[in-house]
Amino acid sequence: MLCALIMAGGSGQRFWPLSTEETPKQLLKLFSNKSMIRETVDRIHMLIPAERIFVATNIKQVAGIKKELPMIADENIIIEPSFKDTGAAIGYSSLYINHRYEDAELIVLASDHLIRNEADFQEILKIGTKEANENNTIVTLGVKPTRPETGYGYIETEVGCKVGYVYPVKRFWEKPNYERAEEYVSSGHYLWNSGMFIFNVSTIFDEIERYMPRHHDILKLIKVDVDMGLIGEELANAVAIPFENFQKMSIDFGVMERSDKIRVIPTNFGWNDIGAFTALEEVFEPNENGTIVRMTDISEYDSKNNLVIGIDKHIALVGVKDLVIVQTDKHLLVCSKDHVQDIKRILN
């Protein structure tokens, strides 16, 4: 049975002050009148009905998710007791979904990505599901790079790989510096790592047992409470103690970089992970001064190439350039575009 798992536990710190713990990036309406998580659900509902769409999150975000996704039943919202990275989150969620739909096939998606061509995206998911089901593989979606990008991890595969075909993965690479990113793009056999996966839950359990044995032992303890039929906060409270014993480890490091069952499908469906405010420059047209303006109005004098987001206040720019300016009812952020990845540092 094909199911979807939407990962929605992130806090979106690089989008502060718009994003907070209670209203993180995935609950914001950055591109339309829908939140990003609602857009994620809507783009897969043609393939998977709401009763088989699950959301993994934390207790602080449950209320906001329920408000944005009234079609998702309470028992389909999986609450993680604590943040232990994607290794624990995907293992725990797969265990929970497998209790509901034995031997389920699972599409794992982020809740805060932008995808422009939804029809192409859906076709790629069909191809990936077929591959994972027929060959017991773990399929990841790689994105054909359009520029040297230091904010993404990369997947090394065959030279000249074609969109929509399945290829073996040679190696995963961490976020590179700019010079290395240029080499990756020019070589023709590197893809951006989108962080989207497709697998049968029995396959991911086998690989977790093989490469993350400590995680597997903890999941066996948690399975007792899952099999009792607990849901929501009650289940989260019941498994909180063993959950704390998970080592913080991503599924990429724990399984994807080690397993020989990983396959990649090159894609070109207009993906953007919206990792920082500057990603909006790839989506919206600037004004005559090169400035992007959202949710407010501005005046500019001798200013250019800024990004301005405001709420209810007129914003004036004089003699400034290459800034990110975000104003909410409680906070004001002024940041150089070169430092948008550092916004989270002021929250720590």
N, C-alpha and C positions, 0 to 999 in steps of 0.2 A: 504494500500500500504506500503510495507516494505521499510524503508529508513535507512540510517546510518548517524550518527553525530560523527565526529571525533573532539575531543577537542584538539586544538593546540594553546592555548594562553599562555602556560607556557614559562618562560625564561630560565629554566634549569640552574639555578645559580650554582648548585653543580657540573656542568661540565665546569665551567670557568677554563681556558681561551679558550677552544675549543668552548664553547657555549656563545653566546652574545645575546643581545636583538634582533638584526636583523637576526642572524643565531643561533637560539636556538637548543637544543638537538635534537628535532624532525627533523630538517633539516640536521643533520650530518649523514655521512656515516660511522657508527661505526662498522658495522658487515659485510657489503657487499659493492658492488658498487652502492647500492641504499640507499637513505636516509631512516630514520626510518618511516617518514610519508608516503613515497612511498610504503614501505613494508606493512604498515597498510592498505593502499588502495588495494594493490595487493592481500592481503590475504582474502579480503571480496568480490572482484569483481565477484567471481563465484556465490555469492548469491544475490548481489545487483549491478545493472548497474551504471555506472558513473553518469548518470543524476539524480540518487536518493542518491548520496553520497554527504554530506554537511560537510564543515569544519568551525568550529568556532575558530576565532583567533582575533588578534588585528592589528591595521593599520601598525605597524612596520614590521610585518611578512608577509603581503599580497604578496609583490613582490617575496619573497623567496618561498612561497607556490605555487604561480602561475608557477614559474619556475620548481618546482619539480613535480607538478601535472597538466600538460597541458590538461589532459583529463577532469578535473573538470571545469565546466563553471563558469564564473565570478559571476553569480547570485547564485551559490551554495557556495560561500565563505561569511560567515556571520561575519561581523566585529563588535566586541564589543567596544563600545565607551570608556569604562574604565574597569579596573579589579575589579569585585565585587564578585569573587569566583564562584563556580559551581552552587550554587542555582540560581543566576541571569543568568549565561551563559546557563544552560540547559533550564530554563524557557523561555528565550528570543529566543533561537534557536528552541525550540519546537514550539513556536508561529509562527516563520517564516516558518518552514517546514510545519506546518499544513495549512498555507495559500496556499502553493503550492500543497500539497497532503492532502486533508481533512481527518481527523480521521486516520492519518498515524500511523503505527507501527514503533517504532524507536529503533535501536540498538545504544547505546552510547559507544564509544571506546576512549581510550587515543591514542595519536599520536606517543608515544615514548615507547611502550612496545615491548618486544621480546617474540615471541611465536614460539616454535620449531616445534610442530606438528600441521600444519595448517589444515589437514583433520579432526582431532579430534576437533579442535577449531570450524570449520564450523558446525560439527554435534551438538555441544553444543549450538551454536546459533540457530539452527533449533528447538531444544528442548525448549529453552527459549522463542523463538518467539511463539511457539504453546501454551505454558503455559500462557504467558502474554495475548495472544489474546482470549483464551477460558475462562479464569478465571478473567480477568481484574486485574491482579496482576502486581507488579513491580518486575522483576527478576534481581538478581545480581549474578555474577559469583564468586564463592569462590574457592580458590586454595588449594588443599591438601598440608599442610606444610611439608617440607622435613627437617627442622631444626628449632631450636628456633631463631626467627628473631625479632629484636626490631625496625626495620624500617618500618614494615607494621602494619596496623590495622587488627583486627581479627573479624570474624563473628562466633557467638556461635550458634550451631544447634544441631541436634540429634546425639547421640553416634552411631558410626558405619555407618555413612552416606556413600552411594555409589556414585561413579563418574557417572554423567549423569542422576541422578534422582533429582526430585524437592522436597525440604524440607522447612518447615517453619523456619523463623529466630527467635531465642530466644532473641538475643541482639547483638548489635555492640559494640566492645571494641576498645578504642584508642591504640596507640602504647605502648606496655608494656616494663617494664624493662626485663633484661635477665632471671631472676628467674621466673617471671610470664609467660614469653614466653615459658620456659621449661614446666611449668605446662599445658599451653594450648596445646602444641604439644603432650605431653604424655597422655592427657585425651582422645584424639580421637574424640572430637566433636567441634573442633575449626578449622576454615579455614582462610587463608589469604584473606583479602578484596582486590580484584583486581581493584575495581573502574569502572567496566564495568556493564552496565545496559541494560535491555530490557523492553519496556513498550509501551502501546498505549498512544498517546499524550493526549487523553481525560482523561485517568487515572492519568497521572502526573499532569494535570491541576486541577483535583478534589483534589488531595492530597496537592498541593501547596495552593489551596484555603483554605483547612482545617487547615493546619499546618503552612503555611507561608502567612497569609492573607495580610500583607503589600506588599509582593512581588506580590501577585495576583492583588492587586489594581493597582500597577505600570504597570503590564503587560497589564491590560485593557487599560491604557492610551497609551501604546506603540502600541497596536493592531491597532489603528487608522492609524498610519503611515505605518505599515506593510500592511494593507489592501489596501493602496493606490498603492501598487506595487513597492515601492522604494526598491533599492538593494544597496549593497556595502557601499561605503563611504557616499553616499547621505543619505542612511537610518541611518547609524551610527550618522551622524551629526543631523539628524532630531530628533532622540530619545535620544540625549546626556543628555539633562536636566533631564527628568524623570529617565533615567538610573542611574544618580548620586545619586538618592534617594534610590536605593537598599542598604540594609544593607549587608555588607560582611558576607556571610554565605554559608557554603558548603551544597550541596544537601544531603549529608550524615546526617549532624546535623539537617537540616531543615525538611527533609521528612523521610529518610531511618530509622533513629533511633526512629521514632515516629509512623509511619504508621503500620497498621495491615495487609496491603496488600503485604508486602515484602516476597519474596521467594528466596531461594538460590539453585544454582546447583553446587555441588562439581565438580571440574575439575582437570585434570592432563595432560594438553597439553603442558607442558614445558614453563610456564610463568615466566617472569622476568620483573619487572618494570624499571630496569636499573636506579635506584635512585641515584647512586653515582659511581665514577670511580671503586671502588672495585667490583662492579657487573660484571665487565669484567672478573674477576677471575673465574666466573662460566661459562664463554663462551669459553675462549681461553686457550690453553695449555701453561704452562710455559716452559721456557728453563731449562737446566740442573741446573741452580742456583735458580730455582723457580721464575724467573723474567718473566713477560709478557711484550712483546715489540710490539708496533704498529707503523707503518708508519715511522720507522727510523731504524738505526742500532746502536749498543752500544758496548762498551768494559766494562768488569767487572773485578774487583780485590777485593777479600775478601768481596763480596757483595752478597746479596740474598733477595729473596722474595719481589722484587720491582715491580712497574708497571710503564712503561716508554712509553710515547707517544711523538713523535717529528715530526718536519717538516723540512726537508732539512739540518739538522745538526747532525753530529755524537755526541753521548752523552757518556761520560765516567763516570763510577761509581767506587768509591774507598772507601771501608770500610763502606758501608751504607747498611741498611736493612729496610724492611717494609715501604718504601717510595712510594709516588705517585709523579712522575715527568712528567710535561706536558710543552712542549715548542712549542710556535707558533711563527709567524713572529714578534709579538709585545710583547709577554709576556712569562714569565717563572714561573711556579708554582712548588714549592717543599713543599710537605705536608705529614705528617705522616698518615698512613692508618687509625689510630685511630681517626683522625680528619677530614675525608673527608666530613662528614655532616656539618662541620663548614666553608667550603670554601665560602659559600654565605655570611658569615659575613664580609669578607674583601671587599665585594662589597657594603656594606651598610655604 
